[in-house]
C-alpha cells in the first residue's frame, strides 16, 4: 500500500516539473515568436517548440 502512494507521489512531482519547464519555454516562445501559423500556444501541446527550433536552424 505504501509503495503505491510512493509511486503516485513521484508521478505527481514529475508532472509538476514538466509543467514548470513547459511554462518557461512557452514564455520564451511567445517573446521570440517566428512568423507563420504554427505553434499550438495555449493547447498544452509540449511539441510546439519544434517549429520554433526548425525556424531558427533554417534562417541562421
CHARMM-style PDB file with segment names, atoms N, HN, CA, C and O in Angstrom:
ATOM      1  N   UNK     1       0.833  -1.203   0.000  1.00  0.00      PROA
ATOM      2  CA  UNK     1       0.000   0.000   0.000  1.00  0.00      PROA
ATOM      3  C   UNK     1       0.875   1.265   0.000  1.00  0.00      PROA
ATOM      4  O   UNK     1       0.610   2.210  -0.742  1.00  0.00      PROA
ATOM      5  N   UNK     2       1.913   1.268   0.835  1.00  0.00      PROA
ATOM      6  HN  UNK     2       2.128   0.500   1.437  1.00  0.00      PROA
ATOM      7  CA  UNK     2       2.793   2.439   0.874  1.00  0.00      PROA
ATOM      8  C   UNK     2       3.531   2.628  -0.441  1.00  0.00      PROA
ATOM      9  O   UNK     2       3.815   3.754  -0.849  1.00  0.00      PROA
ATOM     10  N   UNK     3       3.841   1.507  -1.106  1.00  0.00      PROA
ATOM     11  HN  UNK     3       3.610   0.593  -0.774  1.00  0.00      PROA
ATOM     12  CA  UNK     3       4.562   1.597  -2.375  1.00  0.00      PROA
ATOM     13  C   UNK     3       3.702   2.317  -3.423  1.00  0.00      PROA
ATOM     14  O   UNK     3       4.226   3.092  -4.223  1.00  0.00      PROA
ATOM     15  N   UNK     4       2.401   2.070  -3.424  1.00  0.00      PROA
ATOM     16  HN  UNK     4       1.975   1.440  -2.774  1.00  0.00      PROA
ATOM     17  CA  UNK     4       1.511   2.726  -4.390  1.00  0.00      PROA
ATOM     18  C   UNK     4       1.520   4.238  -4.157  1.00  0.00      PROA
ATOM     19  O   UNK     4       1.585   5.011  -5.113  1.00  0.00      PROA
ATOM     20  N   UNK     5       1.457   4.662  -2.898  1.00  0.00      PROA
ATOM     21  HN  UNK     5       1.404   4.034  -2.121  1.00  0.00      PROA
ATOM     22  CA  UNK     5       1.485   6.099  -2.604  1.00  0.00      PROA
ATOM     23  C   UNK     5       2.815   6.712  -3.015  1.00  0.00      PROA
ATOM     24  O   UNK     5       2.859   7.849  -3.485  1.00  0.00      PROA
ATOM     25  N   UNK     6       3.903   5.962  -2.840  1.00  0.00      PROA
ATOM     26  HN  UNK     6       3.868   5.038  -2.459  1.00  0.00      PROA
ATOM     27  CA  UNK     6       5.222   6.463  -3.224  1.00  0.00      PROA
ATOM     28  C   UNK     6       5.291   6.682  -4.734  1.00  0.00      PROA
ATOM     29  O   UNK     6       5.762   7.723  -5.192  1.00  0.00      PROA
ATOM     30  N   UNK     7       4.820   5.696  -5.509  1.00  0.00      PROA
ATOM     31  HN  UNK     7       4.437   4.850  -5.136  1.00  0.00      PROA
ATOM     32  CA  UNK     7       4.814   5.844  -6.961  1.00  0.00      PROA
ATOM     33  C   UNK     7       3.947   7.024  -7.382  1.00  0.00      PROA
ATOM     34  O   UNK     7       4.320   7.789  -8.271  1.00  0.00      PROA
ATOM     35  N   UNK     8       2.799   7.167  -6.748  1.00  0.00      PROA
ATOM     36  HN  UNK     8       2.495   6.545  -6.026  1.00  0.00      PROA
ATOM     37  CA  UNK     8       1.882   8.258  -7.083  1.00  0.00      PROA
ATOM     38  C   UNK     8       2.551   9.613  -6.818  1.00  0.00      PROA
ATOM     39  O   UNK     8       2.434  10.531  -7.630  1.00  0.00      PROA
ATOM     40  N   UNK     9       3.253   9.737  -5.681  1.00  0.00      PROA
ATOM     41  HN  UNK     9       3.348   8.992  -5.022  1.00  0.00      PROA
ATOM     42  CA  UNK     9       3.928  10.989  -5.347  1.00  0.00      PROA
ATOM     43  C   UNK     9       5.021  11.307  -6.366  1.00  0.00      PROA
ATOM     44  O   UNK     9       5.185  12.463  -6.757  1.00  0.00      PROA
ATOM     45  N   UNK    10       5.767  10.290  -6.799  1.00  0.00      PROA
ATOM     46  HN  UNK    10       5.633   9.351  -6.481  1.00  0.00      PROA
ATOM     47  CA  UNK    10       6.830  10.505  -7.790  1.00  0.00      PROA
ATOM     48  C   UNK    10       6.234  10.989  -9.109  1.00  0.00      PROA
ATOM     49  O   UNK    10       6.777  11.898  -9.738  1.00  0.00      PROA
ATOM     50  N   UNK    11       5.120  10.387  -9.531  1.00  0.00      PROA
ATOM     51  HN  UNK    11       4.679   9.649  -9.020  1.00  0.00      PROA
ATOM     52  CA  UNK    11       4.478  10.776 -10.791  1.00  0.00      PROA
ATOM     53  C   UNK    11       3.988  12.220 -10.707  1.00  0.00      PROA
ATOM     54  O   UNK    11       4.152  12.990 -11.654  1.00  0.00      PROA
ATOM     55  N   UNK    12       3.383  12.590  -9.568  1.00  0.00      PROA
ATOM     56  HN  UNK    12       3.250  11.966  -8.799  1.00  0.00      PROA
ATOM     57  CA  UNK    12       2.885  13.960  -9.405  1.00  0.00      PROA
ATOM     58  C   UNK    12       4.043  14.963  -9.461  1.00  0.00      PROA
ATOM     59  O   UNK    12       3.923  16.007 -10.102  1.00  0.00      PROA
ATOM     60  N   UNK    13       5.159  14.654  -8.796  1.00  0.00      PROA
ATOM     61  HN  UNK    13       5.256  13.806  -8.275  1.00  0.00      PROA
ATOM     62  CA  UNK    13       6.314  15.558  -8.830  1.00  0.00      PROA
ATOM     63  C   UNK    13       6.858  15.707 -10.250  1.00  0.00      PROA
ATOM     64  O   UNK    13       7.218  16.808 -10.665  1.00  0.00      PROA
ATOM     65  N   UNK    14       6.919  14.611 -10.988  1.00  0.00      PROA
ATOM     66  HN  UNK    14       6.626  13.716 -10.651  1.00  0.00      PROA
ATOM     67  CA  UNK    14       7.395  14.691 -12.369  1.00  0.00      PROA
ATOM     68  C   UNK    14       6.479  15.568 -13.213  1.00  0.00      PROA
ATOM     69  O   UNK    14       6.945  16.372 -14.020  1.00  0.00      PROA
ATOM     70  N   UNK    15       5.172  15.406 -13.022  1.00  0.00      PROA
ATOM     71  HN  UNK    15       4.793  14.753 -12.366  1.00  0.00      PROA
ATOM     72  CA  UNK    15       4.229  16.222 -13.793  1.00  0.00      PROA
ATOM     73  C   UNK    15       4.390  17.702 -13.462  1.00  0.00      PROA
ATOM     74  O   UNK    15       4.315  18.544 -14.356  1.00  0.00      PROA
ATOM     75  N   UNK    16       4.608  18.027 -12.199  1.00  0.00      PROA
ATOM     76  HN  UNK    16       4.669  17.343 -11.472  1.00  0.00      PROA
ATOM     77  CA  UNK    16       4.800  19.428 -11.808  1.00  0.00      PROA
ATOM     78  C   UNK    16       6.068  19.992 -12.459  1.00  0.00      PROA
ATOM     79  O   UNK    16       6.059  21.111 -12.972  1.00  0.00      PROA
ATOM     80  N   UNK    17       7.154  19.217 -12.437  1.00  0.00      PROA
ATOM     81  HN  UNK    17       7.162  18.309 -12.020  1.00  0.00      PROA
ATOM     82  CA  UNK    17       8.410  19.678 -13.059  1.00  0.00      PROA
ATOM     83  C   UNK    17       8.224  19.903 -14.553  1.00  0.00      PROA
ATOM     84  O   UNK    17       8.689  20.907 -15.093  1.00  0.00      PROA
ATOM     85  N   UNK    18       7.540  18.964 -15.233  1.00  0.00      PROA
ATOM     86  HN  UNK    18       7.162  18.148 -14.795  1.00  0.00      PROA
ATOM     87  CA  UNK    18       7.332  19.095 -16.679  1.00  0.00      PROA
ATOM     88  C   UNK    18       6.501  20.338 -16.981  1.00  0.00      PROA
ATOM     89  O   UNK    18       6.799  21.068 -17.927  1.00  0.00      PROA
ATOM     90  N   UNK    19       5.462  20.584 -16.185  1.00  0.00      PROA
ATOM     91  HN  UNK    19       5.220  19.991 -15.417  1.00  0.00      PROA
ATOM     92  CA  UNK    19       4.607  21.737 -16.457  1.00  0.00      PROA
ATOM     93  C   UNK    19       5.371  23.043 -16.225  1.00  0.00      PROA
ATOM     94  O   UNK    19       5.161  24.011 -16.956  1.00  0.00      PROA
ATOM     95  N   UNK    20       6.257  23.088 -15.216  1.00  0.00      PROA
ATOM     96  HN  UNK    20       6.428  22.301 -14.622  1.00  0.00      PROA
ATOM     97  CA  UNK    20       7.050  24.301 -14.988  1.00  0.00      PROA
ATOM     98  C   UNK    20       7.995  24.558 -16.161  1.00  0.00      PROA
ATOM     99  O   UNK    20       8.149  25.699 -16.596  1.00  0.00      PROA
ATOM    100  N   UNK    21       8.627  23.505 -16.671  1.00  0.00      PROA
ATOM    101  HN  UNK    21       8.502  22.578 -16.317  1.00  0.00      PROA
ATOM    102  CA  UNK    21       9.511  23.670 -17.827  1.00  0.00      PROA
ATOM    103  C   UNK    21       8.713  24.147 -19.033  1.00  0.00      PROA
ATOM    104  O   UNK    21       9.176  24.986 -19.806  1.00  0.00      PROA
ATOM    105  N   UNK    22       7.508  23.602 -19.184  1.00  0.00      PROA
ATOM    106  HN  UNK    22       7.133  22.920 -18.556  1.00  0.00      PROA
ATOM    107  CA  UNK    22       6.663  23.966 -20.322  1.00  0.00      PROA
ATOM    108  C   UNK    22       6.286  25.442 -20.259  1.00  0.00      PROA
ATOM    109  O   UNK    22       6.246  26.116 -21.288  1.00  0.00      PROA
ATOM    110  N   UNK    23       6.004  25.957 -19.038  1.00  0.00      PROA
ATOM    111  HN  UNK    23       6.036  25.410 -18.202  1.00  0.00      PROA
ATOM    112  CA  UNK    23       5.641  27.368 -18.896  1.00  0.00      PROA
ATOM    113  C   UNK    23       6.833  28.249 -19.268  1.00  0.00      PROA
ATOM    114  O   UNK    23       6.657  29.258 -19.951  1.00  0.00      PROA
ATOM    115  N   UNK    24       8.048  27.885 -18.829  1.00  0.00      PROA
ATOM    116  HN  UNK    24       8.191  27.065 -18.274  1.00  0.00      PROA
ATOM    117  CA  UNK    24       9.231  28.693 -19.150  1.00  0.00      PROA
ATOM    118  C   UNK    24       9.470  28.730 -20.654  1.00  0.00      PROA
ATOM    119  O   UNK    24       9.725  29.799 -21.209  1.00  0.00      PROA
ATOM    120  N   UNK    25       9.393  27.578 -21.324  1.00  0.00      PROA
ATOM    121  HN  UNK    25       9.186  26.710 -20.873  1.00  0.00      PROA
ATOM    122  CA  UNK    25       9.641  27.558 -22.761  1.00  0.00      PROA
ATOM    123  C   UNK    25       8.534  28.304 -23.501  1.00  0.00      PROA
ATOM    124  O   UNK    25       8.781  28.896 -24.552  1.00  0.00      PROA
ATOM    125  N   UNK    26       7.305  28.280 -22.957  1.00  0.00      PROA
ATOM    126  HN  UNK    26       7.104  27.799 -22.103  1.00  0.00      PROA
ATOM    127  CA  UNK    26       6.210  28.994 -23.620  1.00  0.00      PROA
ATOM    128  C   UNK    26       6.439  30.495 -23.548  1.00  0.00      PROA
ATOM    129  O   UNK    26       6.147  31.207 -24.509  1.00  0.00      PROA
ATOM    130  N   UNK    27       6.964  30.998 -22.413  1.00  0.00      PROA
ATOM    131  HN  UNK    27       7.202  30.420 -21.633  1.00  0.00      PROA
ATOM    132  CA  UNK    27       7.252  32.431 -22.305  1.00  0.00      PROA
ATOM    133  C   UNK    27       8.311  32.844 -23.330  1.00  0.00      PROA
ATOM    134  O   UNK    27       8.162  33.867 -23.998  1.00  0.00      PROA
ATOM    135  N   UNK    28       9.377  32.053 -23.456  1.00  0.00      PROA
ATOM    136  HN  UNK    28       9.498  31.222 -22.913  1.00  0.00      PROA
ATOM    137  CA  UNK    28      10.421  32.371 -24.434  1.00  0.00      PROA
ATOM    138  C   UNK    28       9.871  32.310 -25.844  1.00  0.00      PROA
ATOM    139  O   UNK    28      10.231  33.126 -26.693  1.00  0.00      PROA
ATOM    140  N   UNK    29       8.999  31.347 -26.098  1.00  0.00      PROA
ATOM    141  HN  UNK    29       8.706  30.684 -25.409  1.00  0.00      PROA
ATOM    142  CA  UNK    29       8.453  31.171 -27.445  1.00  0.00      PROA
ATOM    143  C   UNK    29       7.578  32.353 -27.829  1.00  0.00      PROA
ATOM    144  O   UNK    29       7.644  32.834 -28.960  1.00  0.00      PROA
ATOM    145  N   UNK    30       6.751  32.828 -26.887  1.00  0.00      PROA
ATOM    146  HN  UNK    30       6.697  32.437 -25.968  1.00  0.00      PROA
ATOM    147  CA  UNK    30       5.867  33.947 -27.213  1.00  0.00      PROA
ATOM    148  C   UNK    30       6.667  35.231 -27.392  1.00  0.00      PROA
ATOM    149  O   UNK    30       6.265  36.111 -28.153  1.00  0.00      PROA
ATOM    150  N   UNK    31       7.807  35.346 -26.688  1.00  0.00      PROA
ATOM    151  HN  UNK    31       8.133  34.631 -26.070  1.00  0.00      PROA
ATOM    152  CA  UNK    31       8.643  36.540 -26.808  1.00  0.00      PROA
ATOM    153  C   UNK    31       9.305  36.604 -28.186  1.00  0.00      PROA
ATOM    154  O   UNK    31       9.337  37.670 -28.801  1.00  0.00      PROA
ATOM    155  N   UNK    32       9.831  35.487 -28.676  1.00  0.00      PROA
ATOM    156  HN  UNK    32       9.805  34.621 -28.177  1.00  0.00      PROA
ATOM    157  CA  UNK    32      10.542  35.427 -29.968  1.00  0.00      PROA
ATOM    158  C   UNK    32       9.752  34.568 -30.944  1.00  0.00      PROA
ATOM    159  O   UNK    32      10.279  33.602 -31.496  1.00  0.00      PROA
ATOM    160  N   UNK    33       8.493  34.919 -31.154  1.00  0.00      PROA
ATOM    161  HN  UNK    33       8.065  35.704 -30.706  1.00  0.00      PROA
ATOM    162  CA  UNK    33       7.636  34.068 -31.974  1.00  0.00      PROA
ATOM    163  C   UNK    33       8.004  34.219 -33.447  1.00  0.00      PROA
ATOM    164  O   UNK    33       8.055  35.339 -33.955  1.00  0.00      PROA
ATOM    165  N   UNK    34       8.261  33.105 -34.144  1.00  0.00      PROA
ATOM    166  HN  UNK    34       8.220  32.195 -33.731  1.00  0.00      PROA
ATOM    167  CA  UNK    34       8.541  33.198 -35.575  1.00  0.00      PROA
ATOM    168  C   UNK    34       7.273  33.512 -36.356  1.00  0.00      PROA
ATOM    169  O   UNK    34       6.179  33.193 -35.891  1.00  0.00      PROA
ATOM    170  N   UNK    35       7.386  34.127 -37.527  1.00  0.00      PROA
ATOM    171  HN  UNK    35       8.275  34.387 -37.905  1.00  0.00      PROA
ATOM    172  CA  UNK    35       6.200  34.381 -38.340  1.00  0.00      PROA
ATOM    173  C   UNK    35       5.642  33.086 -38.885  1.00  0.00      PROA
ATOM    174  O   UNK    35       6.393  32.168 -39.214  1.00  0.00      PROA
ATOM    175  N   UNK    36       4.344  33.010 -38.980  1.00  0.00      PROA
ATOM    176  HN  UNK    36       3.734  33.756 -38.712  1.00  0.00      PROA
ATOM    177  CA  UNK    36       3.725  31.813 -39.531  1.00  0.00      PROA
ATOM    178  C   UNK    36       2.579  31.331 -38.675  1.00  0.00      PROA
ATOM    179  O   UNK    36       2.416  31.784 -37.542  1.00  0.00      PROA
ATOM    180  N   UNK    37       1.779  30.414 -39.201  1.00  0.00      PROA
ATOM    181  HN  UNK    37       1.912  30.046 -40.121  1.00  0.00      PROA
ATOM    182  CA  UNK    37       0.567  29.957 -38.497  1.00  0.00      PROA
ATOM    183  C   UNK    37       0.810  28.847 -37.494  1.00  0.00      PROA
ATOM    184  O   UNK    37      -0.133  28.374 -36.859  1.00  0.00      PROA
ATOM    185  N   UNK    38       2.077  28.413 -37.335  1.00  0.00      PROA
ATOM    186  HN  UNK    38       2.843  28.797 -37.850  1.00  0.00      PROA
ATOM    187  CA  UNK    38       2.332  27.254 -36.475  1.00  0.00      PROA
ATOM    188  C   UNK    38       2.467  27.664 -35.011  1.00  0.00      PROA
ATOM    189  O   UNK    38       2.432  28.849 -34.679  1.00  0.00      PROA
ATOM    190  N   UNK    39       2.621  26.676 -34.153  1.00  0.00      PROA
ATOM    191  HN  UNK    39       2.649  25.714 -34.422  1.00  0.00      PROA
ATOM    192  CA  UNK    39       2.784  26.912 -32.717  1.00  0.00      PROA
ATOM    193  C   UNK    39       1.457  26.816 -32.006  1.00  0.00      PROA
ATOM    194  O   UNK    39       0.666  27.758 -32.041  1.00  0.00      PROA
ATOM    195  N   UNK    40       1.196  25.685 -31.354  1.00  0.00      PROA
ATOM    196  HN  UNK    40       1.839  24.919 -31.325  1.00  0.00      PROA
ATOM    197  CA  UNK    40      -0.088  25.479 -30.676  1.00  0.00      PROA
ATOM    198  C   UNK    40      -0.004  26.102 -29.289  1.00  0.00      PROA
ATOM    199  O   UNK    40       0.063  25.377 -28.296  1.00  0.00      PROA
ATOM    200  N   UNK    41      -0.007  27.429 -29.200  1.00  0.00      PROA
ATOM    201  HN  UNK    41      -0.061  28.017 -30.007  1.00  0.00      PROA
ATOM    202  CA  UNK    41       0.109  28.092 -27.898  1.00  0.00      PROA
ATOM    203  C   UNK    41      -1.251  28.020 -27.199  1.00  0.00      PROA
ATOM    204  O   UNK    41      -2.286  28.335 -27.785  1.00  0.00      PROA
ATOM    205  N   UNK    42      -1.220  27.601 -25.945  1.00  0.00      PROA
ATOM    206  HN  UNK    42      -0.379  27.345 -25.469  1.00  0.00      PROA
ATOM    207  CA  UNK    42      -2.445  27.545 -25.166  1.00  0.00      PROA
ATOM    208  C   UNK    42      -3.162  26.218 -25.244  1.00  0.00      PROA
ATOM    209  O   UNK    42      -4.156  26.024 -24.544  1.00  0.00      PROA
ATOM    210  N   UNK    43      -2.690  25.282 -26.080  1.00  0.00      PROA
ATOM    211  HN  UNK    43      -1.882  25.439 -26.648  1.00  0.00      PROA
ATOM    212  CA  UNK    43      -3.357  23.989 -26.182  1.00  0.00      PROA
ATOM    213  C   UNK    43      -2.711  22.966 -25.258  1.00  0.00      PROA
ATOM    214  O   UNK    43      -3.207  21.845 -25.142  1.00  0.00      PROA
ATOM    215  N   UNK    44      -1.602  23.333 -24.593  1.00  0.00      PROA
ATOM    216  HN  UNK    44      -1.199  24.244 -24.688  1.00  0.00      PROA
ATOM    217  CA  UNK    44      -0.928  22.380 -23.726  1.00  0.00      PROA
ATOM    218  C   UNK    44      -0.110  21.369 -24.495  1.00  0.00      PROA
ATOM    219  O   UNK    44       0.261  20.333 -23.942  1.00  0.00      PROA
ATOM    220  N   UNK    45       0.186  21.641 -25.770  1.00  0.00      PROA
ATOM    221  HN  UNK    45      -0.115  22.483 -26.219  1.00  0.00      PROA
ATOM    222  CA  UNK    45       0.949  20.712 -26.599  1.00  0.00      PROA
ATOM    223  C   UNK    45       2.442  20.937 -26.352  1.00  0.00      PROA
ATOM    224  O   UNK    45       2.952  22.017 -26.649  1.00  0.00      PROA
ATOM    225  N   UNK    46       3.155  19.936 -25.811  1.00  0.00      PROA
ATOM    226  HN  UNK    46       2.740  19.059 -25.569  1.00  0.00      PROA
ATOM    227  CA  UNK    46       4.576  20.162 -25.499  1.00  0.00      PROA
ATOM    228  C   UNK    46       5.468  20.205 -26.723  1.00  0.00      PROA
ATOM    229  O   UNK    46       6.640  20.559 -26.597  1.00  0.00      PROA
ATOM    230  N   UNK    47       4.964  19.857 -27.916  1.00  0.00      PROA
ATOM    231  HN  UNK    47       4.012  19.569 -28.018  1.00  0.00      PROA
ATOM    232  CA  UNK    47       5.810  19.800 -29.116  1.00  0.00      PROA
ATOM    233  C   UNK    47       5.785  21.103 -29.907  1.00  0.00      PROA
ATOM    234  O   UNK    47       6.326  21.157 -31.012  1.00  0.00      PROA
ATOM    235  N   UNK    48       5.154  22.181 -29.355  1.00  0.00      PROA
ATOM    236  HN  UNK    48       4.714  22.137 -28.458  1.00  0.00      PROA
ATOM    237  CA  UNK    48       5.049  23.399 -30.151  1.00  0.00      PROA
ATOM    238  C   UNK    48       6.385  24.123 -30.272  1.00  0.00      PROA
ATOM    239  O   UNK    48       6.499  25.060 -31.062  1.00  0.00      PROA
ATOM    240  N   UNK    49       7.418  23.706 -29.497  1.00  0.00      PROA
ATOM    241  HN  UNK    49       7.326  22.944 -28.855  1.00  0.00      PROA
ATOM    242  CA  UNK    49       8.722  24.347 -29.643  1.00  0.00      PROA
ATOM    243  C   UNK    49       9.446  23.880 -30.907  1.00  0.00      PROA
ATOM    244  O   UNK    49      10.362  24.560 -31.370  1.00  0.00      PROA
ATOM    245  N   UNK    50       9.055  22.736 -31.471  1.00  0.00      PROA
ATOM    246  HN  UNK    50       8.311  22.184 -31.095  1.00  0.00      PROA
ATOM    247  CA  UNK    50       9.797  22.206 -32.610  1.00  0.00      PROA
ATOM    248  C   UNK    50       9.778  23.118 -33.833  1.00  0.00      PROA
ATOM    249  O   UNK    50      10.830  23.301 -34.445  1.00  0.00      PROA
ATOM    250  N   UNK    51       8.639  23.705 -34.228  1.00  0.00      PROA
ATOM    251  HN  UNK    51       7.784  23.557 -33.731  1.00  0.00      PROA
ATOM    252  CA  UNK    51       8.689  24.621 -35.380  1.00  0.00      PROA
ATOM    253  C   UNK    51       9.595  25.815 -35.117  1.00  0.00      PROA
ATOM    254  O   UNK    51      10.248  26.316 -36.032  1.00  0.00      PROA
ATOM    255  N   UNK    52       9.638  26.278 -33.856  1.00  0.00      PROA
ATOM    256  HN  UNK    52       9.108  25.871 -33.112  1.00  0.00      PROA
ATOM    257  CA  UNK    52      10.498  27.408 -33.499  1.00  0.00      PROA
ATOM    258  C   UNK    52      11.966  27.035 -33.667  1.00  0.00      PROA
ATOM    259  O   UNK    52      12.747  27.823 -34.201  1.00  0.00      PROA
ATOM    260  N   UNK    53      12.353  25.827 -33.212  1.00  0.00      PROA
ATOM    261  HN  UNK    53      11.719  25.187 -32.778  1.00  0.00      PROA
ATOM    262  CA  UNK    53      13.744  25.376 -33.342  1.00  0.00      PROA
ATOM    263  C   UNK    53      14.091  25.204 -34.820  1.00  0.00      PROA
ATOM    264  O   UNK    53      15.164  25.614 -35.261  1.00  0.00      PROA
ATOM    265  N   UNK    54      13.178  24.594 -35.585  1.00  0.00      PROA
ATOM    266  HN  UNK    54      12.307  24.261 -35.226  1.00  0.00      PROA
ATOM    267  CA  UNK    54      13.440  24.389 -37.009  1.00  0.00      PROA
ATOM    268  C   UNK    54      13.542  25.726 -37.737  1.00  0.00      PROA
ATOM    269  O   UNK    54      14.356  25.878 -38.648  1.00  0.00      PROA
ATOM    270  N   UNK    55      12.726  26.687 -37.340  1.00  0.00      PROA
ATOM    271  HN  UNK    55      12.065  26.563 -36.599  1.00  0.00      PROA
ATOM    272  CA  UNK    55      12.775  28.017 -37.940  1.00  0.00      PROA
ATOM    273  C   UNK    55      14.125  28.670 -37.691  1.00  0.00      PROA
ATOM    274  O   UNK    55      14.679  29.305 -38.588  1.00  0.00      PROA
ATOM    275  N   UNK    56      14.662  28.522 -36.480  1.00  0.00      PROA
ATOM    276  HN  UNK    56      14.212  28.006 -35.751  1.00  0.00      PROA
ATOM    277  CA  UNK    56      15.978  29.103 -36.183  1.00  0.00      PROA
ATOM    278  C   UNK    56      17.064  28.429 -37.009  1.00  0.00      PROA
ATOM    279  O   UNK    56      17.953  29.111 -37.518  1.00  0.00      PROA
ATOM    280  N   UNK    57      17.014  27.105 -37.157  1.00  0.00      PROA
ATOM    281  HN  UNK    57      16.292  26.551 -36.744  1.00  0.00      PROA
ATOM    282  CA  UNK    57      18.031  26.389 -37.933  1.00  0.00      PROA
ATOM    283  C   UNK    57      17.953  26.826 -39.399  1.00  0.00      PROA
ATOM    284  O   UNK    57      18.972  26.955 -40.076  1.00  0.00      PROA
ATOM    285  N   UNK    58      16.727  27.051 -39.872  1.00  0.00      PROA
ATOM    286  HN  UNK    58      15.899  26.947 -39.322  1.00  0.00      PROA
ATOM    287  CA  UNK    58      16.517  27.372 -41.273  1.00  0.00      PROA
ATOM    288  C   UNK    58      17.080  28.753 -41.628  1.00  0.00      PROA
ATOM    289  O   UNK    58      17.614  28.936 -42.722  1.00  0.00      PROA
ATOM    290  N   UNK    59      16.966  29.717 -40.723  1.00  0.00      PROA
ATOM    291  HN  UNK    59      16.531  29.568 -39.835  1.00  0.00      PROA
ATOM    292  CA  UNK    59      17.294  31.099 -41.072  1.00  0.00      PROA
ATOM    293  C   UNK    59      18.618  31.588 -40.528  1.00  0.00      PROA
ATOM    294  O   UNK    59      19.043  32.686 -40.885  1.00  0.00      PROA
ATOM    295  N   UNK    60      19.301  30.815 -39.670  1.00  0.00      PROA
ATOM    296  HN  UNK    60      18.956  29.922 -39.380  1.00  0.00      PROA
ATOM    297  CA  UNK    60      20.556  31.313 -39.126  1.00  0.00      PROA
ATOM    298  C   UNK    60      21.734  30.549 -39.694  1.00  0.00      PROA
ATOM    299  OT1 UNK    60      22.880  30.833 -39.346  1.00  0.00      PROA
TER     300      UNK     60
END
